[in-house]
Amino acid sequence: MPFAQLVIGPPGSGKSTYCDGMHQFMSAIGRKCSVVNLDPANDRTSYPVALDVRDLVTIDEIMEQEDLGPNGGVLYALEELEHNFEWLEERLKALGDDYILFDCPGQVELFTHHSSLRNIFFRLQKLGYRLVVLHLTDSIVLSRPSLYISSLLLALRSMLQMDLPHLNVLTKIDNLRNYPNLPFNLDFYTEVQDLSYLLPFLDKEQTSGIPGPQPADLATTGSDVDNNPPTSKFSALNEAIVDLVQDYALVGFETLAVEDKRSMMILLRAIDRAGGYAFGGVEGANDTVWQVAMQQDAITMDARDVQERWLDRREGMDEEERKAWEQEVGPVSDTAVGDAQGAVETKVPNDAGNRARPNDDEDMEDLEEMKKFMEKKDSGIKIVRK
């Protein structure tokens, strides 16, 4: 029973970067993983490509032969892939039961109203793949109410269009500190509750006429906005859109800093629960549903913890992590200096955890928690897989 993530999202949301980081992270925890590129315009990938749609069709060929632009060429390429699905199926069989990451194009039409990508996903499901759609959104959308509301509508539409297990993710959360202060805590945006509190800020943005992220001197508190409520000709429309999103009550966000291993670990656990990996993997074949549900390792990181890490106490926690790294590599550095008399420089390992180091057991301690989550346990109930 192979598992797969379908990575979608608008351009610049970090899809290819995520696939690269998740591929390295899965390799570090011992989960065999392959990346499939479904973007015919993506000719520069930072990850090892196991299967590339560009071997079937390229955007340059389509634009030249069909006289189409870039967006139309991508849509045409996905239609070609749908019509030649046997080509994809045959090459996926060669990957066996690898965990697959599908890096999808960034054209929003493909996951809002165009049918080809959706049909491809459903045919993958018929092949036996357990799929989870991962919709990535750049966290810069939190800097302006209009961007955030637009992202909510896009996420909601893609959830209804894909009709599969779905997770929405705010990426680049570690860059949020570089933007003006948010009027609400991070959990307000991730849990998407009571958006009516955002309406005064949305009205103020529309009446200010200033495009782009809101300048720091215009960022006000909720009380300031309430005392001087602006009037906008779109107020009724804003309220109707907010009510629409809240009536469906489907949209929520996970958070991700792709260079932070703990953030990747928390997100992977959420994906595993959404796709059933916790119940369907070989390592969990003898676990009961109750055991999996009650595992302490299945606890997610609260949005308030994310805010503390990347907004409230970023400098302090960065310093704590730096000291922890120094303590971890300290003995290795001393040995290297003693043996080579200062000629060898010991480097701090990168976040991907994919470099060879003198003592792998010590250097991989921060991944032991994830490995324990994947360990096989004997509950006395034997499940026979056919």
Secondary structure as GFF3:
##gff-version 3
##sequence-region A 1 386
A	DSSP	beta_strand	3	8	.	.	.	ID=ss1
A	DSSP	alpha_helix	15	28	.	.	.	ID=ss2
A	DSSP	beta_strand	33	37	.	.	.	ID=ss3
A	DSSP	beta_strand	49	52	.	.	.	ID=ss4
A	DSSP	three_ten_helix	53	55	.	.	.	ID=ss5
A	DSSP	alpha_helix	59	66	.	.	.	ID=ss6
A	DSSP	alpha_helix	70	83	.	.	.	ID=ss7
A	DSSP	alpha_helix	85	93	.	.	.	ID=ss8
A	DSSP	beta_strand	99	103	.	.	.	ID=ss9
A	DSSP	alpha_helix	109	112	.	.	.	ID=ss10
A	DSSP	alpha_helix	116	126	.	.	.	ID=ss11
A	DSSP	beta_strand	130	138	.	.	.	ID=ss12
A	DSSP	three_ten_helix	139	143	.	.	.	ID=ss13
A	DSSP	alpha_helix	145	162	.	.	.	ID=ss14
A	DSSP	beta_strand	166	171	.	.	.	ID=ss15
A	DSSP	three_ten_helix	173	178	.	.	.	ID=ss16
A	DSSP	alpha_helix	186	191	.	.	.	ID=ss17
A	DSSP	three_ten_helix	195	198	.	.	.	ID=ss18
A	DSSP	alpha_helix	199	208	.	.	.	ID=ss19
A	DSSP	three_ten_helix	216	218	.	.	.	ID=ss20
A	DSSP	alpha_helix	222	227	.	.	.	ID=ss21
A	DSSP	alpha_helix	235	248	.	.	.	ID=ss22
A	DSSP	beta_strand	253	255	.	.	.	ID=ss23
A	DSSP	alpha_helix	261	275	.	.	.	ID=ss24
A	DSSP	alpha_helix	277	280	.	.	.	ID=ss25
A	DSSP	three_ten_helix	282	284	.	.	.	ID=ss26
A	DSSP	alpha_helix	289	293	.	.	.	ID=ss27
A	DSSP	three_ten_helix	296	298	.	.	.	ID=ss28
A	DSSP	alpha_helix	303	307	.	.	.	ID=ss29
A	DSSP	pi_helix	308	312	.	.	.	ID=ss30
A	DSSP	alpha_helix	314	340	.	.	.	ID=ss31
A	DSSP	alpha_helix	360	363	.	.	.	ID=ss32
A	DSSP	three_ten_helix	365	367	.	.	.	ID=ss33
A	DSSP	alpha_helix	368	374	.	.	.	ID=ss34
###
